[in-house]
Amino acid sequence: MEGQEVRKAEAARELGALAAKSEEFRMQIVKAGALQPLVLMLKEGAEGSKEWAAHALGNIAADSEQRCAQIVKAGALQPLVLLLKDGSEGAKERAAFALSNLAAYSEERSAQIVKAGVLQPLVALLKEGSDYAKESAAFALGNIAYNSKERSAQIIEAGVFQPLVTLLNEGSEDAKNTAAHVLRRLDAISEGAFANILDHDYDAVDDYDDDDDDDDDDYDDYEVGCLGGCPH
């Protein structure tokens, strides 16, 4: 049985790697019927299988509203949230990555993700996860917040501000950029809710915003949910 689980985890990892290569591979993986087995692995597999199933689904979801909808319809949302809450460190990273992509493109799906109970686990990961986990959590929160005062208020209420500021000051370069984008997005949507909380941190945000003429394109990429050139 252990050997079978190892083979399943390896297969999921290979599917994730293939999905990272091209849009054509992502379409072919879905056409081949991979979604239901991957979701079943999320629900019932061993820890390693769950981690790589989440990774594969996150990559499959990239750049496609249709595939995101198919993944949620296949039943992936609740198992991903459970993995985010109770999985290993690596599994939490992969779950946050998958949820960040699923939250893109659709306000309805973002609302579903919030209803599934994802905010507190994402904030916890933002506080205590690895560098990559923190970046993935921040990105997911930014996508969930997009274009919604209600969801932005829920995210702020969940305690996101201080962990984002800490990430902005102490994270990796990529994590700092992500934290800056999320802070600016939350501030804009909430009409300046953060402006009087910690003014000096907005100087840091400005340091990571609009550094070159291509930044508008970068921000557009952020809005559709691709984390640092995902899939990965």
N, C-alpha and C positions, 0 to 999 in steps of 0.2 A: 504493500500500500504506500509506503514511504517513497519507493521508486516511482510509482505512478504520480504522486504529488510533485516530485521533483521534475518529472517530464512535463507536467501541466504548467508548472512555473516557468520552465524553460520555453515552452511553446508560447505562453503569454508574453514573455520578454522578447522573443523573436518577432511576434506580431507587433509589439510596440516599436521595435526598431525599424521594421518595415514601414509602419505607418508614419514614422518620422521622415522617411525618405522623400515621399512625393504625394501629391493629391491623388494621382492615379492609384498608387498602392492603397491609400485610405479607402477609396471607393471600392476597389476590388476586395478588400478585407470585409467590408460590410456586405457586399454582394455574395461573398462566399458563406455568409451565415455565422460570422464570428461573434456577433453581439450577445446573443443569448448564452452561449457557453462562457463568455467572459463575465457576464453578470452573475451566472450561477457560481462561478469561481469566486467572485466577490462575496457571495452569500455563504458558501459552504467550503471553500478551499482552505488549505493550510495558510499560515501567515505569509509565507513567501509567494504563494500563488495569488493571494489577495493583493499584495503589493504590486505585482507585475500586471495583474488584470486591470488595476486602477491606472497604472502607467499606460497600458495599451489603449484603454478607453479615452484617456486624456488626449493622447496623440490622434486617435481616430476622430475625436470631436473637433480638432483644430480647423478653423477657417470654414466651417460649414454649419449653418443653421439647421439644415435638414438632418445631418448626422447627429447633432446635439439633440434634436427632438427624438430621433430614433433611439438614442442611448437612454434618454429619460423614459421613453415609452417601454423600453425593454426591462425597466425596473432597477436601473443603476443608482438612482438618487439616494434612497435610504441606506443601502449597503455602503455607499461612499461616505455618508455622514457618520455611520457607525464606525467605519474604519478610521475616520478622522478623529473620533472620540477615543477609541480604545485600541487602535492598532499599534504596531511597532513604530519607532521613529521614522524608518524608511517608508512604511505604509502610510503614515500621516502625511509625509511629504507628497507622495504620489496622489493621495486622495485630494489634498488641497490643490494640486496642479490640475487634476481632472475637473474639480468643481469650479476652478477659475475659468476654464474653457467653456464649461457648460453654462456658466452664468452670463457669458457673452451673447450678444445678438438678440436676446429675448427678455423683455421686462416680465412677462408672465412666468418664464422659467426662473428668473431671479427671485420672484416672489415665492415660487414653489420651494426653492432652495432655502430661503429664510424660514418658511413654514416648517421645513424638515428639521430645524433646530441647529443650523450650522454656525450661527454667529459666535456664540460663546466658545465653541471648540476652535474656531479660526483665531479669535483673539488670544486664546490660551497658547496656540501654536505661535502666534506673533510674539508672545512674551518668552516662550521657553524652547522653541524648536531650533533646529539647525539653521545656519544662514540661508540655505536654499528653502527650507520649510517656511521661514519667516517671510522671505520674498514671495513665495507662492501664496501664503495666507494673505499678505497685503494685496497682492494682485487680485485674488478672489474677492476680497472685500471691496476693492475699487470697482470691479465689474458689477457686483451686486448693487452697489450704490448708484450706479450710472442712471442719471435722468429720473431719480426718484427721491423726493424730499422725505417721504415716509421711511424708505429703507435706509437712507442716510441717517435719519434721526435714530433708528433702531441700532445702527452700527455705532454711532456716537455713544448711545446709552449703554451699549455693551462694553464700553471702556477702551475704545481703540486708540484714543488720542495719545496717551503717554507711551504705549509700545511703538506707535508709529514715529514719534519724536525720537525715541531711543534708537530705533532702526535708522532714522535719518542721520543721527549723529555718530553711530557706532557700527553700522552695518557695512557690508561689502559695497563696492561702487554701484553694482546693479541694484542691490537692495536699497541704497540711498535714493537712487533715481525713482524706483518704484514707490517708496514711501513718500517722496516729494509729490509725485503725480496723485497719489491717493489723498494726501492732505489737501492739495489744491482742489481736487474734485469735491471732497466732502465740504470744504469751506465754501466753494461756489454754490453747490446745490443747497446747502443749509443757510445761505445768505450771510456768511461771515460768522458762523457759530464759534469758530476757533480764534477769531481775530484778536479778542481781548484776553485770551487765556494765557498765552505764552508768546508775546510779540517777538522776542528775539529769535525764536525758532523759525519765524517766517523769513528771516534773513537767510537761514540755512536752506529753506525751501527755494527761495529765489536763486540761490547759488546753483541749484540743480534744475533750473527751468530756463528754457529758451537760450541755450548756449550757442546754437547755430541756426542757420536759415532753414535747416531741415527739421526743426523741432515740431512744426505743425504736423508733418507727416508722421513723426514718431508718436505724437499724441493721438493721431487717428489710429495708428496701429494699436496703441494702448486701449483705445475705446472698444475695439473689436476683440480684445482679450488675449492677444498672443504674448506670452511671457518670454521676453528676451529672445524672440525668434522661434518660438515653439512651432511645431512639435519638437520634442527633444528626445 
